[in-house]
């Protein structure tokens, strides 16, 4: 894991400026990663939701969890976000 050490300074800098919430295992996403991450289903950029520590795909209405600062980008792990009204002809009553 020598490659992980290169990003260590950015982590320290963020901890110093973030006020240190001490959330334990819920590590936030490294901001520099967000530029490279796209949804594996739609290949579109994802939005980081700090409140839930998830990566949101507004288009598909799904959210990928972030575990220990690492996004779980497996489609099966994503939950559906019920923010959008159901589309015409969907299963909703």
N, CA, C and O atoms as a GROMACS GRO file, in nm:
protein
  372
    1UNK      N    1   0.078  -0.122   0.000
    1UNK     CA    2   0.000   0.000   0.000
    1UNK      C    3   0.081   0.126   0.000
    1UNK      O    4   0.039   0.224   0.060
    2UNK      N    5   0.196   0.128  -0.065
    2UNK     CA    6   0.276   0.250  -0.068
    2UNK      C    7   0.207   0.360  -0.148
    2UNK      O    8   0.228   0.479  -0.123
    3UNK      N    9   0.123   0.320  -0.242
    3UNK     CA   10   0.056   0.420  -0.324
    3UNK      C   11  -0.042   0.504  -0.241
    3UNK      O   12  -0.069   0.619  -0.274
    4UNK      N   13  -0.094   0.446  -0.135
    4UNK     CA   14  -0.189   0.519  -0.052
    4UNK      C   15  -0.123   0.636   0.021
    4UNK      O   16  -0.190   0.733   0.056
    5UNK      N   17   0.007   0.628   0.044
    5UNK     CA   18   0.076   0.731   0.122
    5UNK      C   19   0.081   0.864   0.049
    5UNK      O   20   0.088   0.969   0.112
    6UNK      N   21   0.077   0.860  -0.083
    6UNK     CA   22   0.088   0.985  -0.159
    6UNK      C   23  -0.025   1.081  -0.127
    6UNK      O   24  -0.004   1.202  -0.124
    7UNK      N   25  -0.144   1.028  -0.103
    7UNK     CA   26  -0.258   1.116  -0.076
    7UNK      C   27  -0.268   1.158   0.069
    7UNK      O   28  -0.363   1.227   0.108
    8UNK      N   29  -0.172   1.117   0.151
    8UNK     CA   30  -0.180   1.143   0.295
    8UNK      C   31  -0.183   1.291   0.330
    8UNK      O   32  -0.252   1.331   0.423
    9UNK      N   33  -0.108   1.372   0.256
    9UNK     CA   34  -0.103   1.514   0.291
    9UNK      C   35  -0.239   1.580   0.270
    9UNK      O   36  -0.279   1.667   0.348
   10UNK      N   37  -0.310   1.540   0.164
   10UNK     CA   38  -0.441   1.598   0.140
   10UNK      C   39  -0.537   1.564   0.253
   10UNK      O   40  -0.620   1.645   0.292
   11UNK      N   41  -0.524   1.441   0.305
   11UNK     CA   42  -0.611   1.399   0.414
   11UNK      C   43  -0.585   1.483   0.538
   11UNK      O   44  -0.678   1.526   0.606
   12UNK      N   45  -0.456   1.506   0.567
   12UNK     CA   46  -0.420   1.586   0.684
   12UNK      C   47  -0.471   1.728   0.670
   12UNK      O   48  -0.523   1.786   0.766
   13UNK      N   49  -0.456   1.783   0.551
   13UNK     CA   50  -0.500   1.920   0.530
   13UNK      C   51  -0.651   1.932   0.549
   13UNK      O   52  -0.700   2.027   0.609
   14UNK      N   53  -0.724   1.832   0.498
   14UNK     CA   54  -0.869   1.837   0.511
   14UNK      C   55  -0.912   1.824   0.656
   14UNK      O   56  -1.006   1.890   0.700
   15UNK      N   57  -0.843   1.739   0.731
   15UNK     CA   58  -0.878   1.720   0.871
   15UNK      C   59  -0.855   1.849   0.949
   15UNK      O   60  -0.933   1.881   1.039
   16UNK      N   61  -0.750   1.922   0.915
   16UNK     CA   62  -0.720   2.046   0.986
   16UNK      C   63  -0.824   2.153   0.956
   16UNK      O   64  -0.861   2.230   1.045
   17UNK      N   65  -0.872   2.158   0.832
   17UNK     CA   66  -0.967   2.264   0.795
   17UNK      C   67  -1.111   2.224   0.826
   17UNK      O   68  -1.198   2.310   0.839
   18UNK      N   69  -1.136   2.095   0.839
   18UNK     CA   70  -1.274   2.049   0.856
   18UNK      C   71  -1.324   2.057   0.999
   18UNK      O   72  -1.443   2.035   1.023
   19UNK      N   73  -1.237   2.087   1.096
   19UNK     CA   74  -1.282   2.100   1.233
   19UNK      C   75  -1.292   1.967   1.305
   19UNK      O   76  -1.328   1.964   1.422
   20UNK      N   77  -1.259   1.856   1.238
   20UNK     CA   78  -1.253   1.725   1.303
   20UNK      C   79  -1.382   1.683   1.371
   20UNK      O   80  -1.394   1.693   1.493
   21UNK      N   81  -1.478   1.635   1.294
   21UNK     CA   82  -1.606   1.593   1.351
   21UNK      C   83  -1.593   1.462   1.428
   21UNK      O   84  -1.673   1.435   1.517
   22UNK      N   85  -1.493   1.382   1.396
   22UNK     CA   86  -1.474   1.255   1.465
   22UNK      C   87  -1.590   1.159   1.446
   22UNK      O   88  -1.648   1.112   1.544
   23UNK      N   89  -1.625   1.130   1.321
   23UNK     CA   90  -1.739   1.044   1.293
   23UNK      C   91  -1.704   0.896   1.300
   23UNK      O   92  -1.789   0.812   1.274
   24UNK      N   93  -1.580   0.863   1.334
   24UNK     CA   94  -1.543   0.723   1.342
   24UNK      C   95  -1.523   0.662   1.205
   24UNK      O   96  -1.438   0.709   1.129
   25UNK      N   97  -1.600   0.558   1.173
   25UNK     CA   98  -1.576   0.482   1.050
   25UNK      C   99  -1.633   0.553   0.928
   25UNK      O  100  -1.599   0.516   0.815
   26UNK      N  101  -1.717   0.654   0.945
   26UNK     CA  102  -1.779   0.722   0.831
   26UNK      C  103  -1.684   0.826   0.776
   26UNK      O  104  -1.705   0.946   0.793
   27UNK      N  105  -1.580   0.779   0.709
   27UNK     CA  106  -1.484   0.872   0.651
   27UNK      C  107  -1.543   0.934   0.526
   27UNK      O  108  -1.604   0.866   0.445
   28UNK      N  109  -1.524   1.065   0.511
   28UNK     CA  110  -1.575   1.130   0.390
   28UNK      C  111  -1.494   1.089   0.268
   28UNK      O  112  -1.382   1.038   0.279
   29UNK      N  113  -1.552   1.112   0.153
   29UNK     CA  114  -1.486   1.080   0.027
   29UNK      C  115  -1.372   1.179   0.004
   29UNK      O  116  -1.385   1.298   0.033
   30UNK      N  117  -1.261   1.130  -0.048
   30UNK     CA  118  -1.152   1.220  -0.089
   30UNK      C  119  -1.200   1.305  -0.206
   30UNK      O  120  -1.235   1.250  -0.310
   31UNK      N  121  -1.203   1.438  -0.191
   31UNK     CA  122  -1.263   1.523  -0.296
   31UNK      C  123  -1.199   1.505  -0.433
   31UNK      O  124  -1.268   1.516  -0.535
   32UNK      N  125  -1.068   1.478  -0.437
   32UNK     CA  126  -1.001   1.465  -0.567
   32UNK      C  127  -1.050   1.342  -0.644
   32UNK      O  128  -1.036   1.337  -0.766
   33UNK      N  129  -1.107   1.244  -0.573
   33UNK     CA  130  -1.158   1.124  -0.641
   33UNK      C  131  -1.281   1.155  -0.723
   33UNK      O  132  -1.307   1.089  -0.824
   34UNK      N  133  -1.358   1.254  -0.680
   34UNK     CA  134  -1.488   1.277  -0.741
   34UNK      C  135  -1.477   1.309  -0.890
   34UNK      O  136  -1.569   1.280  -0.966
   35UNK      N  137  -1.364   1.369  -0.932
   35UNK     CA  138  -1.346   1.402  -1.073
   35UNK      C  139  -1.342   1.277  -1.160
   35UNK      O  140  -1.379   1.280  -1.278
   36UNK      N  141  -1.295   1.167  -1.101
   36UNK     CA  142  -1.272   1.046  -1.182
   36UNK      C  143  -1.388   0.947  -1.172
   36UNK      O  144  -1.396   0.854  -1.252
   37UNK      N  145  -1.475   0.966  -1.076
   37UNK     CA  146  -1.579   0.867  -1.053
   37UNK      C  147  -1.700   0.896  -1.140
   37UNK      O  148  -1.751   1.008  -1.143
   38UNK      N  149  -1.745   0.794  -1.210
   38UNK     CA  150  -1.870   0.805  -1.284
   38UNK      C  151  -1.957   0.685  -1.248
   38UNK      O  152  -1.907   0.583  -1.202
   39UNK      N  153  -2.085   0.699  -1.269
   39UNK     CA  154  -2.176   0.588  -1.243
   39UNK      C  155  -2.145   0.474  -1.338
   39UNK      O  156  -2.136   0.495  -1.459
   40UNK      N  157  -2.128   0.351  -1.285
   40UNK     CA  158  -2.099   0.238  -1.375
   40UNK      C  159  -2.214   0.205  -1.469
   40UNK      O  160  -2.194   0.139  -1.571
   41UNK      N  161  -2.334   0.250  -1.434
   41UNK     CA  162  -2.450   0.220  -1.520
   41UNK      C  163  -2.466   0.324  -1.631
   41UNK      O  164  -2.483   0.288  -1.747
   42UNK      N  165  -2.461   0.452  -1.594
   42UNK     CA  166  -2.488   0.555  -1.694
   42UNK      C  167  -2.362   0.623  -1.746
   42UNK      O  168  -2.368   0.698  -1.844
   43UNK      N  169  -2.246   0.597  -1.681
   43UNK     CA  170  -2.119   0.660  -1.717
   43UNK      C  171  -2.126   0.813  -1.704
   43UNK      O  172  -2.054   0.885  -1.774
   44UNK      N  173  -2.212   0.861  -1.617
   44UNK     CA  174  -2.225   1.005  -1.595
   44UNK      C  175  -2.164   1.040  -1.459
   44UNK      O  176  -2.155   0.954  -1.372
   45UNK      N  177  -2.123   1.166  -1.441
   45UNK     CA  178  -2.065   1.207  -1.312
   45UNK      C  179  -2.165   1.191  -1.198
   45UNK      O  180  -2.286   1.196  -1.217
   46UNK      N  181  -2.110   1.170  -1.079
   46UNK     CA  182  -2.193   1.152  -0.960
   46UNK      C  183  -2.176   1.272  -0.868
   46UNK      O  184  -2.073   1.338  -0.869
   47UNK      N  185  -2.281   1.299  -0.788
   47UNK     CA  186  -2.275   1.408  -0.692
   47UNK      C  187  -2.253   1.351  -0.553
   47UNK      O  188  -2.321   1.256  -0.511
   48UNK      N  189  -2.157   1.408  -0.481
   48UNK     CA  190  -2.130   1.361  -0.345
   48UNK      C  191  -2.226   1.427  -0.248
   48UNK      O  192  -2.232   1.549  -0.240
   49UNK      N  193  -2.300   1.346  -0.173
   49UNK     CA  194  -2.394   1.396  -0.072
   49UNK      C  195  -2.329   1.377   0.065
   49UNK      O  196  -2.318   1.266   0.116
   50UNK      N  197  -2.286   1.490   0.125
   50UNK     CA  198  -2.211   1.482   0.249
   50UNK      C  199  -2.298   1.433   0.365
   50UNK      O  200  -2.251   1.361   0.453
   51UNK      N  201  -2.425   1.472   0.364
   51UNK     CA  202  -2.515   1.438   0.476
   51UNK      C  203  -2.530   1.287   0.493
   51UNK      O  204  -2.532   1.237   0.605
   52UNK      N  205  -2.540   1.216   0.382
   52UNK     CA  206  -2.560   1.071   0.388
   52UNK      C  207  -2.433   0.994   0.354
   52UNK      O  208  -2.430   0.871   0.362
   53UNK      N  209  -2.326   1.066   0.315
   53UNK     CA  210  -2.200   1.004   0.275
   53UNK      C  211  -2.223   0.904   0.162
   53UNK      O  212  -2.184   0.788   0.169
   54UNK      N  213  -2.288   0.955   0.057
   54UNK     CA  214  -2.320   0.871  -0.059
   54UNK      C  215  -2.286   0.946  -0.187
   54UNK      O  216  -2.272   1.068  -0.188
   55UNK      N  217  -2.273   0.870  -0.295
   55UNK     CA  218  -2.261   0.928  -0.428
   55UNK      C  219  -2.395   0.914  -0.498
   55UNK      O  220  -2.447   0.803  -0.513
   56UNK      N  221  -2.451   1.026  -0.541
   56UNK     CA  222  -2.586   1.028  -0.595
   56UNK      C  223  -2.583   1.038  -0.746
   56UNK      O  224  -2.510   1.120  -0.802
   57UNK      N  225  -2.661   0.954  -0.812
   57UNK     CA  226  -2.688   0.968  -0.954
   57UNK      C  227  -2.830   1.020  -0.967
   57UNK      O  228  -2.926   0.944  -0.956
   58UNK      N  229  -2.843   1.151  -0.990
   58UNK     CA  230  -2.977   1.212  -0.997
   58UNK      C  231  -3.058   1.154  -1.113
   58UNK      O  232  -3.179   1.134  -1.103
   59UNK      N  233  -2.987   1.127  -1.223
   59UNK     CA  234  -3.054   1.082  -1.345
   59UNK      C  235  -3.128   0.951  -1.323
   59UNK      O  236  -3.244   0.936  -1.362
   60UNK      N  237  -3.059   0.854  -1.261
   60UNK     CA  238  -3.120   0.724  -1.238
   60UNK      C  239  -3.189   0.714  -1.102
   60UNK      O  240  -3.262   0.619  -1.075
   61UNK      N  241  -3.165   0.815  -1.016
   61UNK     CA  242  -3.226   0.812  -0.884
   61UNK      C  243  -3.169   0.703  -0.795
   61UNK      O  244  -3.243   0.635  -0.724
   62UNK      N  245  -3.035   0.687  -0.798
   62UNK     CA  246  -2.971   0.587  -0.712
   62UNK      C  247  -2.857   0.651  -0.635
   62UNK      O  248  -2.802   0.754  -0.676
   63UNK      N  249  -2.822   0.588  -0.524
   63UNK     CA  250  -2.714   0.638  -0.439
   63UNK      C  251  -2.621   0.524  -0.403
   63UNK      O  252  -2.665   0.418  -0.357
   64UNK      N  253  -2.492   0.546  -0.424
   64UNK     CA  254  -2.390   0.447  -0.388
   64UNK      C  255  -2.334   0.481  -0.250
   64UNK      O  256  -2.298   0.596  -0.225
   65UNK      N  257  -2.325   0.383  -0.160
   65UNK     CA  258  -2.270   0.411  -0.026
   65UNK      C  259  -2.118   0.428  -0.031
   65UNK      O  260  -2.051   0.374  -0.119
   66UNK      N  261  -2.066   0.504   0.064
   66UNK     CA  262  -1.920   0.521   0.078
   66UNK      C  263  -1.881   0.458   0.211
   66UNK      O  264  -1.926   0.502   0.317
   67UNK      N  265  -1.797   0.356   0.205
   67UNK     CA  266  -1.756   0.284   0.326
   67UNK      C  267  -1.609   0.313   0.351
   67UNK      O  268  -1.524   0.283   0.268
   68UNK      N  269  -1.579   0.372   0.467
   68UNK     CA  270  -1.442   0.406   0.504
   68UNK      C  271  -1.374   0.489   0.395
   68UNK      O  272  -1.256   0.469   0.365
   69UNK      N  273  -1.448   0.583   0.338
   69UNK     CA  274  -1.391   0.672   0.238
   69UNK      C  275  -1.380   0.613   0.100
   69UNK      O  276  -1.330   0.678   0.008
   70UNK      N  277  -1.427   0.489   0.082
   70UNK     CA  278  -1.417   0.422  -0.048
   70UNK      C  279  -1.558   0.399  -0.102
   70UNK      O  280  -1.638   0.330  -0.039
   71UNK      N  281  -1.589   0.455  -0.218
   71UNK     CA  282  -1.723   0.437  -0.275
   71UNK      C  283  -1.747   0.292  -0.315
   71UNK      O  284  -1.661   0.230  -0.378
   72UNK      N  285  -1.861   0.238  -0.278
   72UNK     CA  286  -1.901   0.104  -0.320
   72UNK      C  287  -1.984   0.120  -0.447
   72UNK      O  288  -2.104   0.145  -0.443
   73UNK      N  289  -1.916   0.105  -0.562
   73UNK     CA  290  -1.978   0.136  -0.690
   73UNK      C  291  -2.043   0.015  -0.755
   73UNK      O  292  -2.060   0.011  -0.877
   74UNK      N  293  -2.079  -0.083  -0.676
   74UNK     CA  294  -2.148  -0.200  -0.732
   74UNK      C  295  -2.297  -0.166  -0.744
   74UNK      O  296  -2.359  -0.126  -0.645
   75UNK      N  297  -2.354  -0.180  -0.862
   75UNK     CA  298  -2.495  -0.144  -0.879
   75UNK      C  299  -2.587  -0.212  -0.778
   75UNK      O  300  -2.686  -0.152  -0.735
   76UNK      N  301  -2.554  -0.336  -0.738
   76UNK     CA  302  -2.638  -0.405  -0.639
   76UNK      C  303  -2.634  -0.336  -0.503
   76UNK      O  304  -2.727  -0.350  -0.423
   77UNK      N  305  -2.526  -0.263  -0.476
   77UNK     CA  306  -2.513  -0.197  -0.345
   77UNK      C  307  -2.585  -0.064  -0.341
   77UNK      O  308  -2.610  -0.010  -0.234
   78UNK      N  309  -2.619  -0.011  -0.458
   78UNK     CA  310  -2.684   0.119  -0.463
   78UNK      C  311  -2.828   0.109  -0.412
   78UNK      O  312  -2.896   0.008  -0.433
   79UNK      N  313  -2.871   0.215  -0.345
   79UNK     CA  314  -3.012   0.221  -0.306
   79UNK      C  315  -3.081   0.323  -0.395
   79UNK      O  316  -3.018   0.416  -0.446
   80UNK      N  317  -3.210   0.305  -0.412
   80UNK     CA  318  -3.283   0.401  -0.494
   80UNK      C  319  -3.321   0.520  -0.407
   80UNK      O  320  -3.372   0.503  -0.296
   81UNK      N  321  -3.296   0.639  -0.458
   81UNK     CA  322  -3.337   0.761  -0.388
   81UNK      C  323  -3.476   0.798  -0.438
   81UNK      O  324  -3.499   0.811  -0.558
   82UNK      N  325  -3.568   0.813  -0.345
   82UNK     CA  326  -3.707   0.839  -0.385
   82UNK      C  327  -3.734   0.990  -0.392
   82UNK      O  328  -3.839   1.037  -0.349
   83UNK      N  329  -3.638   1.064  -0.446
   83UNK     CA  330  -3.656   1.209  -0.454
   83UNK      C  331  -3.743   1.248  -0.572
   83UNK      O  332  -3.822   1.343  -0.564
   84UNK      N  333  -3.728   1.174  -0.682
   84UNK     CA  334  -3.804   1.211  -0.802
   84UNK      C  335  -3.943   1.150  -0.796
   84UNK      O  336  -3.959   1.040  -0.743
   85UNK      N  337  -4.043   1.219  -0.849
   85UNK     CA  338  -4.176   1.157  -0.859
   85UNK      C  339  -4.170   1.037  -0.952
   85UNK      O  340  -4.091   1.036  -1.046
   86UNK      N  341  -4.251   0.935  -0.927
   86UNK     CA  342  -4.246   0.815  -1.010
   86UNK      C  343  -4.279   0.847  -1.155
   86UNK      O  344  -4.364   0.931  -1.183
   87UNK      N  345  -4.213   0.780  -1.246
   87UNK     CA  346  -4.235   0.803  -1.388
   87UNK      C  347  -4.370   0.743  -1.432
   87UNK      O  348  -4.428   0.660  -1.362
   88UNK      N  349  -4.416   0.787  -1.545
   88UNK     CA  350  -4.541   0.733  -1.600
   88UNK      C  351  -4.527   0.580  -1.618
   88UNK      O  352  -4.426   0.531  -1.669
   89UNK      N  353  -4.630   0.509  -1.577
   89UNK     CA  354  -4.631   0.365  -1.599
   89UNK      C  355  -4.539   0.288  -1.507
   89UNK      O  356  -4.506   0.173  -1.536
   90UNK      N  357  -4.497   0.349  -1.396
   90UNK     CA  358  -4.413   0.274  -1.301
   90UNK      C  359  -4.501   0.193  -1.207
   90UNK      O  360  -4.623   0.197  -1.215
   91UNK      N  361  -4.434   0.118  -1.116
   91UNK     CA  362  -4.510   0.029  -1.028
   91UNK      C  363  -4.583   0.103  -0.917
   91UNK      O  364  -4.669   0.046  -0.849
   92UNK      N  365  -4.548   0.231  -0.898
   92UNK     CA  366  -4.613   0.309  -0.789
   92UNK      C  367  -4.763   0.323  -0.817
   92UNK      O  368  -4.804   0.338  -0.932
   93UNK      N  369  -4.843   0.318  -0.712
   93UNK     CA  370  -4.989   0.334  -0.732
   93UNK      C  371  -5.026   0.475  -0.777
   93UNK      O  372  -5.144   0.503  -0.798
   0.00000   0.00000   0.00000
